[in-house]
Amino acid sequence: MSAESTGLSARIRYWRLSFRHWRWGRPFWAGLLTLLAGVPIAYFPYANLTLGQLTVRMATTAGSGSLIIGVLLFVLGLTMWFQSAVRIFAGVASILLALVSLVVSNFGGFLVGFLPALLGGALAVSWAPGVPATDEPGEKAELPGGAPEGGGGENTPPALPAQSQGPHEPAEAYGQPEPVHAGARPDEENTEENGRHRAG
């Protein structure tokens, strides 16, 4: 695979991911359906249907009204895409214009424009922006001895052993008081730092 094709595929992947991110941040399908609904509503009152030698003119007296409804639906679809903060207003307006097009524009462009406009408006009203999930800490796991893993709070250092034992000192010596040396009175004891002193 050449460097050119690798660069092109990377660009296409980047554009696809950018479009997906853009699409997820707004009511995309509601805007697309509303955009598409405006086309048949605005087109059919000005179109001529030719069947062999027979030409059927579908223009009505409200042709300008159909054109206005179609343009408004197109603008509302763009509004849903680029101004998603007013999506509820745009959705309600799309539903109302779809209902008006039943009367004004050949049953809403023979229902080809009415149904997408109705569905797009409903999707715009019901759409809500997603909230990113927050990482909430769960309960701390407990060790078999019953102590929580990690030793409690975030700033608490892990628990240390009661006393470190040297290689030549037995464990039992730390649980008992130091013995009194021979010749010393019972109210005196020997310490490593100060020598003998009177306990008081």
SVG drawing of the C-alpha trace seen along z (x, -y; Angstrom):
<svg xmlns="http://www.w3.org/2000/svg" viewBox="-58 -33 82 48">
<polyline fill="none" stroke="black" stroke-width="0.4" points="0.0,0.0 1.5,-3.3 1.8,-6.4 -0.8,-8.2 -3.5,-5.6 -2.6,-5.4 -2.9,-9.2 -6.2,-9.2 -7.7,-6.5 -6.6,-8.3 -8.2,-11.5 -11.5,-9.7 -11.5,-8.1 -10.9,-11.5 -13.8,-13.1 -16.1,-10.2 -15.3,-10.4 -15.7,-14.2 -19.1,-13.9 -20.2,-11.3 -19.2,-13.6 -21.0,-16.5 -24.1,-14.3 -24.3,-13.1 -24.4,-16.6 -27.6,-17.7 -31.0,-16.2 -29.6,-15.1 -32.3,-12.8 -35.1,-15.3 -33.4,-18.0 -32.9,-15.7 -36.5,-14.5 -37.8,-18.1 -35.5,-19.2 -36.7,-16.4 -40.3,-17.1 -40.1,-20.6 -39.2,-19.5 -42.4,-17.7 -44.7,-20.2 -43.1,-23.0 -42.7,-21.1 -46.0,-19.4 -48.3,-22.5 -46.0,-23.7 -45.5,-20.4 -47.2,-18.9 -47.7,-15.2 -47.6,-13.9 -49.3,-10.6 -48.8,-10.0 -50.7,-12.7 -52.5,-13.7 -51.0,-16.5 -52.3,-16.8 -51.6,-20.1 -51.4,-19.9 -51.2,-23.6 -53.7,-24.9 -54.8,-28.3 -52.6,-28.1 -49.4,-27.5 -47.6,-30.4 -48.7,-29.0 -47.2,-25.7 -43.9,-27.3 -43.8,-29.2 -44.5,-26.1 -41.8,-24.1 -39.2,-26.9 -40.0,-27.2 -39.7,-23.5 -36.3,-23.6 -35.2,-26.5 -36.5,-24.7 -34.5,-21.6 -31.3,-23.7 -32.2,-25.3 -32.4,-21.9 -28.9,-21.2 -27.1,-24.5 -29.1,-26.0 -30.1,-22.9 -30.9,-25.2 -34.2,-26.1 -35.0,-22.5 -38.3,-22.4 -39.6,-25.6 -38.5,-24.2 -40.1,-20.8 -43.4,-22.3 -43.4,-24.7 -42.6,-21.7 -45.6,-19.8 -47.9,-22.8 -46.7,-23.4 -47.2,-19.7 -50.8,-19.9 -51.4,-23.1 -49.9,-21.5 -52.7,-18.9 -55.1,-21.6 -52.9,-24.0 -50.6,-21.7 -52.3,-18.7 -52.7,-16.7 -49.2,-17.6 -47.5,-16.7 -49.6,-13.6 -48.5,-12.6 -44.9,-12.4 -44.0,-15.7 -46.6,-15.5 -45.3,-12.3 -41.6,-13.2 -42.4,-16.7 -44.5,-15.2 -41.9,-12.7 -39.0,-15.1 -40.9,-17.6 -41.6,-14.9 -38.0,-13.7 -36.8,-17.3 -39.1,-17.9 -38.1,-14.6 -34.3,-14.9 -32.1,-15.8 -28.3,-16.3 -26.4,-13.5 -24.7,-13.9 -21.2,-12.5 -20.9,-9.8 -19.0,-10.7 -16.6,-8.3 -18.1,-7.8 -15.9,-5.8 -17.5,-2.6 -17.3,-0.9 -13.9,0.1 -13.2,3.8 -12.4,5.4 -9.5,7.7 -10.2,11.1 -9.2,9.8 -12.0,7.1 -9.8,4.1 -10.7,2.0 -8.3,2.2 -6.2,-0.9 -6.4,-1.6 -9.3,-4.1 -9.2,-7.7 -7.3,-9.0 -4.7,-10.9 -4.3,-8.2 -1.0,-6.3 -1.2,-2.6 -1.1,-0.9 2.4,0.2 3.1,3.3 3.1,2.7 6.9,2.9 9.5,4.2 11.4,7.1 15.1,7.5 16.6,10.8 17.9,11.5 14.9,10.3 12.0,12.6 8.4,11.3 7.5,12.1 9.9,9.5 7.8,6.6 4.7,7.6 6.3,7.6 7.9,4.9 11.7,4.8 13.2,6.7 14.9,4.9 18.7,5.5 20.3,7.1 21.2,4.6 18.6,2.1 15.8,1.1 12.2,2.0 11.3,-1.7 14.2,-2.1 14.5,-0.7 17.1,-0.7 16.5,-2.5 18.7,-2.6 18.8,-6.4 19.1,-7.7 20.6,-4.8 19.1,-4.4 16.5,-6.8 13.9,-7.0 10.4,-6.3 8.0,-8.9"/>
</svg>
